[in-house]
């Protein structure tokens, strides 16, 4: 009996260790890129939004996703624990950085989930590195400037660090207590959005991976834009949910901290990825 008890305890410890956060750095295209691995199973890459970190975007859903997948969550250039380097931010470069990281990890194919800016990066991965992509989950992703609510880009022209949601600032400083780094990230993200150029319909149509497009009905990315994106993609499903930007995944800047939508979205993602 005692032997069985010890074996049970050891099994639980091993299980917890396998699903625990494993934070590491990789030398990628001149970056020292931070990433975490959670769980086991088919690889699922998570790419955070602008001004964000792994935690601020995905903290509420990683534990559930890691029950069925090997989750690889990344922090992009200038965000969180990945320091800035002397080059502009671009979605194309972010896509290449993620592809290079996966090569180092010996991952030849994965599912990808990107939120907001991370969704646009995921689109670029599917366009530039289609051989890497099994399935896509695009959450509040944009591919055209007119996908944003009216006045968004004019507001970006006037934005200062004080405009940034306080929970996102706190999340950055919690993992990287560097106010100068926070300011640099903010300025990089603003410059990227001001200079954002549409992804062509022709490029979107090259994406053959099965895709789940998710958007909210009262957020900065227009629901009509998500509908248009889903119709351009060859194999897409569309889910429009109630609420604001990121509320459906429990993102740190979302207004409703007690929303039950993340549980629904986890179920939708699980069904989609298992199909």
C-alpha positions as CSV (number, residue, x, y, z in Angstrom):
1,X,0.0,0.0,0.0
2,X,2.8,2.4,1.0
3,X,4.5,1.7,-2.3
4,X,1.4,2.5,-4.3
5,X,1.0,5.7,-2.4
6,X,4.5,6.8,-3.2
7,X,4.1,5.9,-6.9
8,X,0.9,8.0,-7.0
9,X,2.6,11.0,-5.4
10,X,5.5,10.7,-7.8
11,X,3.1,10.5,-10.8
12,X,1.3,13.6,-9.6
13,X,4.6,15.5,-9.2
14,X,5.7,14.4,-12.7
15,X,2.4,15.5,-14.2
16,X,2.6,18.9,-12.5
17,X,6.2,19.4,-13.7
18,X,5.2,18.6,-17.3
19,X,2.4,21.2,-17.2
20,X,4.3,23.8,-15.3
21,X,5.7,27.0,-17.0
22,X,9.1,26.5,-18.6
23,X,10.5,30.0,-19.4
24,X,13.5,30.2,-21.7
25,X,15.4,32.5,-24.1
26,X,16.4,31.8,-27.6
27,X,18.8,33.7,-29.9
28,X,16.5,34.6,-32.8
29,X,17.5,37.0,-35.7
30,X,19.5,39.2,-33.3
31,X,16.8,39.0,-30.5
32,X,17.1,37.3,-27.2
33,X,13.5,36.0,-27.4
34,X,11.6,34.9,-24.3
35,X,9.2,32.0,-24.6
36,X,7.4,29.6,-22.3
37,X,6.3,26.0,-22.8
38,X,3.2,24.6,-21.0
39,X,1.7,21.2,-21.2
40,X,2.2,18.4,-23.7
41,X,0.6,17.4,-27.0
42,X,0.4,18.9,-30.4
43,X,2.2,22.3,-30.6
44,X,0.1,25.4,-30.2
45,X,1.9,28.8,-30.5
46,X,0.4,31.8,-28.7
47,X,1.2,35.3,-29.9
48,X,0.2,38.2,-27.7
49,X,-1.3,41.6,-28.7
50,X,0.3,45.0,-28.9
51,X,1.6,46.5,-25.7
52,X,1.3,43.1,-24.1
53,X,3.0,40.1,-22.6
54,X,2.2,36.4,-22.5
55,X,0.5,36.9,-19.1
56,X,-1.5,40.0,-20.0
57,X,-3.0,38.4,-23.1
58,X,-3.2,34.7,-22.3
59,X,-3.0,34.1,-18.5
60,X,-6.7,33.0,-18.2
61,X,-6.6,30.5,-21.0
62,X,-3.2,29.0,-21.0
63,X,-3.9,26.5,-18.2
64,X,-6.9,25.1,-20.1
65,X,-5.1,25.0,-23.5
66,X,-2.1,23.3,-21.9
67,X,-4.3,20.3,-20.8
68,X,-4.5,19.2,-24.5
69,X,-1.6,21.0,-26.2
70,X,2.1,21.8,-25.9
71,X,1.6,25.5,-25.7
72,X,4.5,27.7,-26.8
73,X,3.8,31.2,-25.8
74,X,6.2,33.9,-27.1
75,X,7.0,37.5,-26.3
76,X,7.9,39.5,-29.4
77,X,10.5,42.2,-29.9
78,X,10.4,45.0,-27.2
79,X,7.6,43.3,-25.3
80,X,7.9,41.9,-21.8
81,X,11.1,40.0,-21.3
82,X,12.2,40.2,-25.0
83,X,14.4,43.3,-25.1
84,X,14.2,45.7,-28.0
85,X,16.9,45.9,-30.7
86,X,17.8,48.4,-33.3
87,X,15.2,47.7,-36.0
88,X,11.6,48.8,-36.5
89,X,8.7,46.6,-35.5
90,X,6.9,44.9,-38.3
91,X,4.5,42.0,-38.5
92,X,6.6,40.4,-41.2
93,X,9.7,40.4,-39.0
94,X,7.7,39.1,-36.1
95,X,6.5,36.2,-38.3
96,X,10.0,35.4,-39.3
97,X,11.2,35.6,-35.7
98,X,8.5,33.0,-34.6
99,X,9.4,30.8,-37.5
100,X,13.1,30.9,-36.5
101,X,12.2,30.1,-32.9
102,X,10.2,27.0,-34.0
103,X,13.1,25.8,-36.1
104,X,15.3,26.0,-33.0
105,X,12.7,24.0,-31.1
106,X,12.6,21.4,-33.9
107,X,8.9,22.1,-34.4
108,X,8.1,21.6,-38.1
109,X,4.3,22.2,-37.9
110,X,2.1,23.8,-35.3
111,X,-1.3,25.4,-34.6
112,X,-1.2,29.1,-34.1
113,X,-3.4,31.5,-32.1
114,X,-2.8,35.2,-32.3
115,X,-4.7,38.0,-30.5
116,X,-5.0,41.5,-32.0
117,X,-1.5,42.4,-33.3
118,X,-0.6,38.8,-32.7
119,X,-3.4,37.8,-35.0
120,X,-1.9,39.9,-37.8
121,X,1.5,38.3,-37.1
122,X,-0.2,34.9,-37.4
123,X,-1.6,35.9,-40.8
124,X,2.0,36.8,-41.9
125,X,3.3,33.4,-40.6
126,X,0.6,31.7,-42.7
127,X,1.6,33.8,-45.8
128,X,5.4,33.7,-45.4
129,X,5.8,30.3,-43.8
130,X,2.8,28.2,-44.8
131,X,4.6,24.9,-44.3
132,X,4.6,25.6,-40.5
133,X,0.9,26.1,-40.1
134,X,-1.5,23.3,-39.3
135,X,-4.5,25.4,-38.1
136,X,-5.0,29.1,-37.3
137,X,-7.0,30.9,-34.6
138,X,-7.2,34.6,-35.4
139,X,-8.6,36.6,-32.5
140,X,-9.4,40.3,-33.3
141,X,-6.9,40.3,-36.1
142,X,-6.7,43.0,-38.7
143,X,-5.5,42.8,-42.3
144,X,-6.8,46.2,-43.6
145,X,-6.7,49.7,-42.1
146,X,-10.5,50.1,-42.5
147,X,-10.9,47.1,-40.2
148,X,-10.4,49.4,-37.2
149,X,-13.2,51.6,-35.8
150,X,-13.4,55.1,-37.3
151,X,-10.9,57.5,-35.6
152,X,-8.5,54.8,-34.5
153,X,-5.5,55.9,-36.6
154,X,-6.2,59.6,-35.8
155,X,-6.1,58.7,-32.1
156,X,-2.8,56.9,-32.6
157,X,-1.3,60.1,-33.9
158,X,-2.1,61.7,-30.6
159,X,-1.4,58.8,-28.3
160,X,1.0,59.1,-25.3
161,X,2.0,56.5,-22.7
162,X,-0.7,57.8,-20.4
163,X,-3.2,56.5,-23.1
164,X,-2.1,53.0,-22.6
165,X,-4.4,50.9,-20.4
166,X,-3.0,50.7,-16.9
167,X,-3.2,46.9,-16.6
168,X,-1.0,46.5,-19.6
169,X,1.6,48.9,-18.2
170,X,1.6,47.0,-14.9
171,X,1.9,43.7,-16.6
172,X,4.9,44.8,-18.5
173,X,6.7,46.3,-15.5
174,X,5.9,43.1,-13.5
175,X,8.1,41.0,-15.8
176,X,10.4,43.7,-16.9
177,X,10.8,46.6,-14.3
178,X,12.2,49.0,-16.9
179,X,10.2,52.2,-17.4
180,X,12.4,53.1,-20.4
181,X,11.7,49.8,-21.9
182,X,8.0,50.3,-21.4
183,X,8.2,53.7,-23.2
184,X,10.2,52.2,-26.0
185,X,7.6,49.4,-26.5
186,X,4.8,51.9,-26.6
187,X,6.5,54.1,-29.2
188,X,7.4,51.0,-31.3
189,X,3.8,49.8,-31.3
190,X,2.3,53.2,-32.1
191,X,4.7,53.7,-35.0
192,X,3.9,50.2,-36.4
193,X,0.2,50.9,-36.3
194,X,0.4,54.4,-37.8
195,X,2.4,52.9,-40.6
196,X,0.3,49.8,-41.0
197,X,-0.3,48.8,-44.6
198,X,-3.1,46.6,-45.8
199,X,-2.4,42.9,-46.5
200,X,-3.7,42.2,-50.0
201,X,-6.7,40.1,-50.6
202,X,-4.5,38.0,-52.9
203,X,-2.1,37.2,-50.1
204,X,-5.0,36.3,-47.7
205,X,-6.4,34.0,-50.3
206,X,-3.1,32.0,-50.4
207,X,-3.7,30.8,-46.9
208,X,-5.0,27.2,-47.0
209,X,-4.9,26.3,-43.3
210,X,-8.2,25.8,-41.6
211,X,-8.9,29.0,-39.6
212,X,-11.1,30.0,-36.8
213,X,-11.8,33.8,-36.9
214,X,-13.0,35.3,-33.6
215,X,-14.1,38.8,-32.9
216,X,-16.2,40.7,-30.4
217,X,-19.2,42.9,-31.4
218,X,-18.2,46.0,-29.4
219,X,-14.5,46.4,-29.9
220,X,-11.8,48.3,-31.7
221,X,-11.7,45.8,-34.6
222,X,-15.0,46.0,-36.6
223,X,-17.1,42.8,-36.7
224,X,-17.7,43.4,-40.4
225,X,-13.9,43.2,-40.9
226,X,-13.8,39.8,-39.2
227,X,-16.6,38.7,-41.5
228,X,-14.7,39.9,-44.6
229,X,-11.5,38.1,-43.5
230,X,-13.4,34.9,-42.9
231,X,-14.8,35.0,-46.4
232,X,-11.4,35.6,-48.1
233,X,-9.9,32.6,-46.3
234,X,-10.3,29.3,-48.0
235,X,-11.3,27.2,-45.0
236,X,-12.6,29.5,-42.3
237,X,-15.1,29.4,-39.4
238,X,-16.4,32.7,-37.8
239,X,-17.4,33.4,-34.3
240,X,-18.7,36.9,-33.3
241,X,-19.1,37.1,-29.5
242,X,-20.6,39.8,-27.3
243,X,-18.2,42.2,-25.4
244,X,-15.1,44.3,-25.9
245,X,-11.6,43.8,-27.2
246,X,-10.0,40.8,-25.5
247,X,-12.9,40.2,-23.1
248,X,-13.6,36.7,-24.6
249,X,-10.1,35.5,-23.6
250,X,-9.8,37.4,-20.3
251,X,-7.2,39.8,-21.6
252,X,-5.8,42.1,-18.8
253,X,-7.2,45.3,-20.4
254,X,-10.7,43.9,-20.8
255,X,-13.5,45.8,-18.9
256,X,-15.3,42.7,-17.5
257,X,-12.8,40.8,-15.3
258,X,-15.4,38.2,-14.4
259,X,-16.6,37.4,-17.9
260,X,-17.5,33.8,-18.5
261,X,-16.7,34.1,-22.2
262,X,-13.2,32.7,-21.9
263,X,-14.6,29.3,-20.9
264,X,-16.8,29.4,-24.1
265,X,-13.9,30.4,-26.3
266,X,-11.7,27.7,-24.9
267,X,-14.4,25.2,-25.8
268,X,-14.7,26.6,-29.3
269,X,-10.9,26.5,-29.8
270,X,-10.7,22.9,-28.4
271,X,-13.5,21.7,-30.8
272,X,-11.9,23.5,-33.8
273,X,-8.4,22.2,-33.2
274,X,-9.7,18.6,-32.7
275,X,-11.7,18.6,-35.9
